[in-house]
């Protein structure tokens, strides 16, 4: 039964007070001292789990609800009380979920789904719209990341260190702009508001069955997560109060992963090669040995030609058969390590009832490392009379059977990624009166990332005959008279590459002022207004190779022999039962010329070596010194983007009665202005005029020249939210808002070089310069949307809920190539030059969706909860290589360049179906739950080249947990993630063309927690 508040009772801003228990006063000093011990500790932002009390002061017995049941109740309460469409969790929930991070916790909410990397949840998609269309705030402030986009890697944050997480699916004017799909908010603890003294310690041991099969040089068989938290309040005689919470978590675990891999479509290593028996010049039936995308005579790197033939208006190779062929297919064995230290701190000070001052800090340092061992079968080369004649494909050109002679490589990589997050905030609230509150918030966030990698190669000196067949999950290879476990078979072309790449700094600074004034009105309850300014900077450092620097060495065999390097660095294959859960038997079979199986070389292993030893030996053979190369700022590959934003809003809240129904909500408007400045670098030049002929030319001067570009926009974002208390237990809800999502910072770089034409003896700069080549567009406009929501929600009890909602989004999203004029000052002369670049499209797309949430608990202690989201969209994303591509000229006319041979994808991150369900049982001190998470297939762009299509296949993940409370202080827990070892499978370019399978295995945790 819901309680109605009379409209004549005016709400008043007040700061909540707390009461210290006598025991807490005595223990305060001891507990505070224990926090400084060497054990890991964390500021777990939990609600107090009050035990069953015999009697309180008024002789009323209090029974506390804890565990999974409380989890469900708080989710229901968050949804019911909000004026927007929202789903959320409180901290007491998060600490009990079998979640490695916030990502795993978020994907238990209706409509949320995650992308898995290294077996854990990373980016979150909301309602079928990819993470690039969402925004994430920590304590009401923007969060940074190291990926160069707007999404947040939630695996960076321990779930134990948050008070609340929520997904706002509709928005109001007071929220920071940036989410077409929705806004994800994370909140840490305010210690005075928490109101209780709390010390908590928890240790979880980690055991991964797949890790037990690995002789891991980076991590042992057992890992752990250690957590301590301390929350306290101090009240003084002059009515002042200070609260503090502090915590630290140490994680040291492995992330086992075994992989089958094919060449990705991000560059020119995956081709649609012609499969035409009548064509002996190129493709699989070429008359001489060579790569299938090359011609015996004529062009190379061609494959299927999907450019438009002006004579026919069709693709040049229209109607011809093709098959997808990567440069290689390989297996990868990983030794892994994941170490993270996270410190969260909060200080709350109330000098009087009129002031509330909060400072918070979040620090996370994470290092992921892998020692990778690859067996690579090269594959593009055609063996005449064999490859084409024996090729078997499916209906989309995916290869099912292949034969030919090709090189085999034993390769290795040593990889590490270090990511550091720093977030700080200061919030001051001042209550000028019971009606007026003014708050000031200052925030800072920075993420730094760096990746180091060693890449090694040893190759066969000849091309053994091999074939492979696609099994249920992965291919299985057959080699003739070749033992892949004999390291002496890989003594050719030894090479090492040493890379430093993706060195990035992403930093935001923001300040906002908000005013909240309570109105003396029968209709309008309050008015809110505010101003916010922020500055985001993103810097990716350039170098000698792509997005970083590379040093390459080839073995000098006159100094050190290849066999000495290989045998001196050889290690036993690190894993037993490699890929056994996704293979149909031996992944490699060695046969003699008669087809008889040879035991040596048959199985699931190959010759491997220590990567660092190999690399150092190859470098030493060249007389070099092993070192990671440096990256530089003043470099043509550098991206330096600064985005300055100013926004202001006004919002009116209403709470009244109409037609016998209580209604509440808000309406308002937010105005946003953003100004982007992008810095790039290019080789300097001088404009030189021949005094005799007057011919003008550009001559390089050996300097690095700084160039600057920019753009700006202003958007108006209205919003309206309505909640109707139709009955005591039934709510009707509606929301309308205009949303925006900004382009990724990494896409707003400014790389420019001039195109010259000296064929006509130019006599001026205008005659000499004919165009510009480059990448990045600092004038990329945001993606805008109109969003409509309606829902009906039934709350028959604190444990039960039925919520049904529909939504519609109309948005302009995606990018296309368009030719525009840009202005440049060259030798004092302003020149307008055309450049073809990526621009935001104006074409609108529709997305329709339906979501349902259901919770129910029976008296015998069994409960269920599930959430389901269905979405459909007209949005189409064309592959930049094998899709329909267009170029828009200066006249605004779009010209089709290529004809697509692969269907367009949908919105990045879009899954048609997303489901999560939970069955739990809680009686007395025992609490157990079984959780299932499912999402259908989706398009997941690459970070390095987001214009190429990669599909992640559907997956269903099972998780389980159980806890038993020994007494009011101690609880034991067991948890399992990916209980039935669901692999991740990716398709390249089109669904049905298998590209990668990653097998993670289950992850098990067991531990004990102490709470006082």
Buried (B, 14 or more C-beta within 10 A) or exposed (E): EEEEEEBEEBEEBEBEEBEBEEEBEEBBEEBBEBBEEEBBBBBBBBBBBBBEEEEEEEEEEEEEBBBBBBBBBBBBBBBBEBBBBBBBBBBBBBBBBBBBBBBBBBBBBBBBBBBBBBBBBBBBBBBBBBBBBBBBBBBBBBBBBBBBBBBBBBBBBBBBBBBBBBBBBBBBBBBBBBBBBBBBBBBBBBBBBBBBBBBBBBBBBBBBBBBBBBEBBBBEBBBBBBBBBBBBBBBEEEEEBBBBBBBBBBBBBBBBBBBBBBBBBBEEBBBBBBBBEEBBBBBBBBBEBBBBBBBEEEEEEBBBBBEBEEEEEEBBBBEBBBBBBBBBBBBBBBBBBBBBBBBBBBBBBBBEEBBBBBBBBBBBBBBBBBBBBBBBBBBBBBBBEBBBEBBEBBEBBBBBEBBBBBBBBBBBBBBBBBBBBBBBBBBBBBBEEEBBBBBBBBBBBBBBBBBBBBBBBBBBEEBBBBBBBBBEBBBBBBBBEBBBBEBEBBBBBBBBBBBBBBBBBBBBBBBBBBBBBBBEBEEBBBBBBBEBBBBBBBBBBBBBBBBBBBBBBEBEBEEBBBBEBBEBBBBEBBBEBBBBBBBEEBBBBBBEEEEEEBEEBBBBBBBBBBBBBBBBBBBBBBEEEBEBBEBBEEBBBBBBBBBBBBBBBBBBBBBBBEEEEBBBBBBBBBBBBBBBBBBBBBEEBEBEBEEEEEBBBBEEEEEBEEBEBBBBBEBEBBBBBBBBBBEEBBBBBBBBBBBBBBBBBBBBBBBBBBEBEEEEEBEBBBBBBBBBEBBBBBBBBBBBBBBBBBBBBBBEEBBBBBBBBBBEBBBBBBBBBBBBEBEBEBBEEEBEBBBBBBBBBEEBBEBBBEBBBBBBBEEEBEBBBBBBBBBEBEBBBBBBBBBBBBBBEEEEEEEEEBBBBBBBBBBBBBBBBBBBBBBBBBEEBEBBBBBBBBBBBBBBBEEEBBBBBBBBBBBEBBBBBBBBBEEEEEBEBBBBBBBEBBBBBBBBBBBBBBBBBBBBBBBBBBBBBEBB
